[in-house]
């Protein structure tokens, strides 16, 4: 069971605090950010807020001053004198803004991906339709496992992250039906060309490395997929991504 450092919900109409609602499976959107440090920093903060605003517009949930109100609620709840290593989640539907903090768990190097036959609803957006995924994840030790979401014999993303695939010194990503997260876009910019193609389950053994990237995990190397007897052949690409990521973390400015 996930332990939260903070759980707060507010009415959108007047910002009055109400009983906490996680909003999972509601008609709405969310973003998850990594907050860390003795003096708090939030990785890719402005990009996360901008992306949340864009999703709110797509779901016709955006109203005047909503972004400003979210930022004000974050200022109230983030303590400048507290040490963090947490995931900060902001979820919004047509009535409620919910803010929560949970401990960020570092994935281990021995990491299994379990394939499941499920595709997210409107996967191009970070919407709140996650109950099926959360049910799967609740059965796993998320420091050592995640689920790979598959449909029509293709793999698209994990339950928590985007996925990159490496073979012949080239980097691949599923062509569509995925949410391109902030971490994905960061690496896309840093790496240059990521080849978009359908990633067939039957072709996975052609790949030397499979890497999960996202706010929750940062960069995680899959070591094994028991369902198809896939095993990691290298850590070369993982180490490159991890170095790029750590450099960006070190550059991250203090949250104000």
TANOR-V644310 format. One record per backbone hydrogen bond with DSSP energy under -1.0 kcal/mol. NH is the residue of the N-H (numbers start at 1). CO is the residue of the C=O. Records with the same first field share a line. If there is no record, write none. Layout:
NH: CO / CO
This chain:
5: 101
6: 101
8: 99
10: 97
11: 16
12: 95
15: 11
18: 9
25: 128
26: 23
28: 26
29: 92
30: 126
31: 90
33: 88
35: 86
36: 41
37: 84
41: 36
43: 34
45: 42
48: 44
49: 45
50: 46
51: 47
52: 48
53: 49
54: 50
55: 51
56: 52
57: 53
58: 54
59: 55
60: 57
61: 56
66: 63
69: 65
70: 66
71: 67
72: 68
73: 69
74: 70
75: 71
76: 72
77: 73
78: 74
82: 79
84: 37
86: 35
87: 102
88: 33
89: 100
90: 31
91: 98
92: 29
93: 96
97: 10
98: 91
99: 8
100: 89
101: 6
102: 87
104: 85
108: 143
111: 109
112: 144
113: 224
114: 146
116: 148
118: 116
125: 122
127: 125
128: 28
130: 128
134: 130
135: 131
136: 132
137: 133
138: 134
139: 136
140: 137
144: 141
145: 141
146: 112
148: 114
149: 157
150: 116
151: 154
154: 151
155: 199
156: 149
158: 161
159: 147
162: 213
164: 211
165: 172
166: 209
167: 170
170: 167
172: 165
173: 195
181: 179
185: 181
186: 182
187: 183
188: 184
189: 185
190: 186
191: 187
192: 188
195: 171
197: 173
201: 153
203: 200
204: 201
206: 203
207: 204
208: 166
209: 166
211: 164
212: 220
213: 162
214: 218
218: 214
219: 217
220: 212
222: 210
223: 111
224: 111
225: 230
228: 225
230: 225
232: 223
233: 208
239: 235
240: 236
241: 237
242: 238
243: 239
244: 240
245: 241
246: 242
247: 243
248: 244
249: 245
250: 246
251: 247
255: 40
